[in-house]
């Protein structure tokens, strides 16, 4: 935002909660949204460019780091990077062994990818809320862009498109392996014959269907809700810096305390998403007789 213009708290919050969205508007054609209303008007075809950029960047960072470690693995005394990578792999592998009873070589790499990727995306919330948006706004203004129309949200998991996208991929794998391992007849039987038997197929289908659909919804909303709330708290603390010396000092203390506590949240949410993914994959491999 422009430093010469005084912002209300509502405008400040609204600016920080608006994605850099590219899409189509009837009156302007294809381009970037200038405000939240235009972003909403773009609808399903609108692309949250900041979400895509940071999620792909962090995913690439994860792949680069583990490939670099794998290429330099030594049988002698390992370095700090190799020790860390081995610890993460062993941590995920232990959770897979404890929660997954089937045999599928995809589950452990899937768990590792989800845990590391979600953790990296969550960790972006520890960057000061104004730092990257301010730098981006200054860079955009050099090319003639209005800073008031330049938005940047740096935490991909505060965007429901990210969390629902990941949850739907997990759900798709769950359905695929349910058919592959159990067979179509057995899987459909689980949905129609449990828990009340063949005389209550409609009730069974409703209950089991709700339980099945709720899995990706709860998986996505849990991660999104926790990270969105954390982002909002950081934004509210940042507003306090404009309230004078006393509020500024208090904001600095609150920001530090919340950041330390938030480290637990961002790690726990990555862990929960990984564990639930493993559990759902285990459910897809279980057969009921």
C-alpha positions in Angstrom: 0.0 0.0 0.0 1.1 3.6 -0.5 2.9 5.0 2.5 1.4 8.4 1.9 -2.2 7.3 2.5 -3.7 6.5 5.8 -5.5 3.2 5.8 -8.4 2.2 8.0 -8.0 -1.1 9.9 -10.8 -2.7 7.7 -9.0 -1.7 4.5 -5.7 -3.0 5.8 -7.2 -6.3 6.7 -9.1 -6.5 3.4 -5.9 -5.8 1.4 -4.0 -8.5 3.2 -6.8 -11.1 2.7 -7.1 -10.5 -1.0 -5.2 -12.8 -3.4 -3.4 -11.6 -6.5 -6.0 -12.9 -8.9 -5.9 -13.2 -12.7 -9.0 -13.8 -14.6 -11.7 -12.5 -17.0 -14.0 -9.5 -16.4 -16.6 -8.5 -19.0 -15.7 -4.8 -18.8 -11.9 -5.2 -18.9 -11.2 -8.6 -20.4 -8.4 -10.7 -19.1 -6.2 -9.2 -16.4 -5.5 -8.9 -12.7 -8.3 -8.0 -10.2 -8.1 -4.5 -8.6 -10.0 -5.4 -5.5 -11.7 -8.3 -3.7 -15.0 -7.7 -5.6 -13.4 -8.1 -9.0 -11.6 -11.2 -7.8 -14.9 -12.7 -6.7 -16.5 -11.7 -10.0 -13.8 -13.7 -11.9 -15.3 -16.8 -10.3 -14.1 -20.3 -11.0 -11.8 -19.2 -13.9 -9.9 -16.8 -11.7 -6.4 -17.9 -10.8 -4.8 -17.0 -7.5 -1.4 -16.3 -8.9 0.3 -15.8 -5.5 -1.0 -19.1 -4.2 0.2 -20.9 -7.3 3.6 -19.2 -7.3 4.5 -19.9 -3.6 3.1 -23.4 -3.6 5.0 -24.4 -6.7 8.1 -22.6 -5.4 8.0 -24.4 -2.1 7.2 -27.8 -3.7 10.3 -27.3 -5.9 12.4 -26.4 -2.9 11.3 -29.7 -1.2 12.2 -31.7 -4.3 15.5 -29.9 -4.8 16.6 -30.4 -1.2 15.8 -34.1 -1.0 17.3 -34.8 -4.4 20.5 -32.9 -3.4 20.8 -34.9 -0.3 20.1 -38.2 -2.2 22.8 -37.4 -4.7 25.4 -36.7 -2.0 24.5 -39.6 0.4 27.6 -41.1 1.9 28.2 -44.3 3.9 30.6 -42.4 6.2 29.8 -39.7 8.7 26.7 -37.9 7.3 26.4 -34.2 7.2 23.8 -32.1 8.9 21.6 -32.0 5.8 21.7 -35.8 5.4 21.0 -36.3 9.1 17.9 -34.0 8.9 16.6 -35.7 5.7 17.1 -39.2 7.2 15.3 -38.1 10.4 12.3 -36.8 8.4 12.1 -39.9 6.3 12.3 -42.2 9.4 9.7 -40.1 11.1 7.3 -40.4 8.2 8.1 -44.1 7.7 7.4 -44.9 11.4 3.9 -43.2 11.1 3.2 -45.2 7.9 4.2 -48.5 9.7 1.9 -47.6 12.6 -1.1 -46.5 10.6 -1.0 -48.4 7.3 -1.6 -52.1 7.4 -1.6 -52.8 3.6 1.1 -53.0 1.0 1.5 -50.0 -1.3 4.8 -48.4 -2.2 3.0 -45.1 -2.9 1.9 -44.4 0.7 5.3 -43.6 2.3 6.4 -41.1 -0.5 2.9 -39.6 -0.4 3.1 -39.1 3.3 6.6 -37.6 3.0 5.5 -35.2 0.3 2.4 -34.1 2.1 4.2 -33.5 5.4 7.1 -31.5 4.0 5.1 -29.5 1.5 2.3 -28.5 3.9 4.9 -27.7 6.6 6.8 -25.4 4.1 3.6 -23.7 3.0 2.5 -23.2 6.7 5.9 -21.8 7.7 5.4 -18.9 5.3 3.0 -17.6 8.0 6.1 -16.8 10.2 7.3 -14.1 7.7 6.2 -10.6 8.8 2.8 -9.9 7.2 3.9 -6.7 5.5 7.4 -7.6 4.4 6.8 -9.6 1.1 3.6 -7.7 0.1 5.5 -4.3 0.6 8.5 -5.5 -1.5 6.2 -6.8 -4.2 4.2 -3.6 -4.2 7.4 -1.5 -4.5 8.6 -3.7 -7.4 5.2 -3.4 -9.2 5.1 0.3 -8.8 8.4 0.6 -10.7 6.5 -0.7 -13.7 3.7 1.7 -13.3 1.3 -0.5 -11.3 -0.9 1.1 -8.7 0.2 -0.3 -5.3 -3.4 -0.2 -4.1 -4.2 -2.8 -6.7 -1.2 -5.0 -6.0 -2.1 -7.9 -3.6 0.1 -10.7 -2.3 -0.8 -13.5 0.1 2.2 -15.6 0.8 0.7 -18.5 2.8 -0.8 -21.0 0.3 -2.6 -23.0 2.9 -4.7 -19.9 3.9 -6.3 -20.3 0.4 -9.1 -22.9 0.4 -8.2 -23.7 -3.2 -4.9 -25.2 -2.0 -6.3 -27.2 0.9 -9.3 -28.5 -1.1 -7.1 -29.3 -4.0 -4.8 -31.5 -1.9 -7.7 -33.1 -0.1 -9.4 -34.0 -3.3 -6.3 -35.6 -4.6 -6.1 -37.7 -1.4 -9.9 -38.5 -1.8 -9.3 -39.5 -5.5 -6.5 -41.9 -4.4 -8.7 -43.3 -1.7 -11.6 -44.0 -4.1 -9.2 -45.5 -6.7 -7.6 -47.9 -4.3 -10.9 -48.8 -2.8 -12.0 -50.0 -6.2 -8.6 -51.6 -7.1 -8.1 -53.5 -3.8 -11.6 -54.3 -2.8 -13.3 -54.5 -6.2 -16.3 -52.5 -7.3 -18.8 -54.9 -5.8 -17.2 -55.0 -2.4 -16.8 -51.2 -2.3 -20.3 -50.6 -3.3 -21.4 -53.2 -0.8 -19.7 -51.3 2.0 -21.6 -48.2 1.0 -25.0 -49.9 0.7 -25.0 -52.8 3.2 -23.3 -51.2 6.3 -24.2 -50.7 9.1 -27.9 -51.9 9.0 -27.8 -54.7 6.4 -29.5 -55.2 3.1 -33.0 -54.2 4.4 -31.9 -50.6 4.9 -29.9 -49.8 1.8 -31.1 -46.2 1.4 -30.3 -45.4 5.1 -26.9 -47.2 4.7 -26.1 -45.3 1.6 -26.9 -41.9 3.2 -24.9 -42.6 6.3 -21.9 -44.1 4.5 -22.0 -41.5 1.8 -22.0 -38.6 4.3 -19.1 -40.3 6.1 -17.2 -40.7 2.8 -17.7 -37.2 1.5 -16.9 -35.6 4.9 -13.4 -37.0 4.8 -11.9 -34.6 2.1 -14.1 -31.7 3.4 -12.9 -32.0 7.0 -9.3 -32.6 5.8 -9.3 -29.4 3.8 -11.3 -27.2 6.3 -9.1 -28.2 9.3 -5.9 -27.1 7.6 -7.5 -24.0 6.1 -9.3 -22.9 9.2 -6.2 -23.1 11.5 -3.9 -21.4 9.1 -6.5 -18.7 8.2 -7.0 -18.0 11.9 -3.2 -17.7 12.5 -2.8 -15.3 9.6 -5.6 -13.2 10.9 -4.0 -12.9 14.3 -0.7 -11.8 12.8 -2.6 -9.1 10.8 -4.5 -7.9 13.8 -1.2 -7.7 15.8 0.4 -5.7 12.9 -2.4 -3.1 13.1 -1.3 -2.4 16.7 2.0 -1.0 15.4 0.1 2.1 14.2 -1.4 2.9 17.6 1.6 4.6 19.2 4.7 3.5 21.2 2.9 1.6 23.9 0.8 -0.4 21.5 3.8 -0.9 19.2 5.9 -2.4 22.0 3.0 -4.6 23.0 2.5 -5.7 19.4 6.2 -6.7 19.2 5.8 -8.9 22.4 2.6 -10.4 21.2 4.0 -11.1 17.8 7.0 -13.0 19.3 4.8 -15.0 21.6 2.3 -15.9 18.9 5.0 -16.8 16.4 6.6 -19.2 19.0 3.2 -20.8 19.7 2.3 -20.8 15.9 5.4 -23.0 15.2 3.5 -25.7 17.1 0.4 -25.1 15.1 2.0 -25.1 11.6 3.9 -28.3 12.5 0.9 -30.0 14.0 -1.4 -29.2 11.1 1.2 -30.7 8.6 1.4 -33.8 10.8 -2.4 -34.2 11.1 -2.8 -33.8 7.3 -0.2 -36.5 6.7 -1.5 -38.9 9.3 -5.1 -38.6 8.1 -4.0 -39.2 4.6 -2.2 -42.4 5.7 -5.3 -43.5 7.7 -7.6 -42.9 4.7 -5.3 -44.9 2.5 -5.4 -47.7 5.0 -9.2 -47.6 5.0 -9.1 -47.9 1.2 -7.0 -51.1 1.5 -9.1 -52.8 4.2 -11.6 -55.4 3.1 -14.7 -56.3 5.1 -16.3 -59.7 4.9 
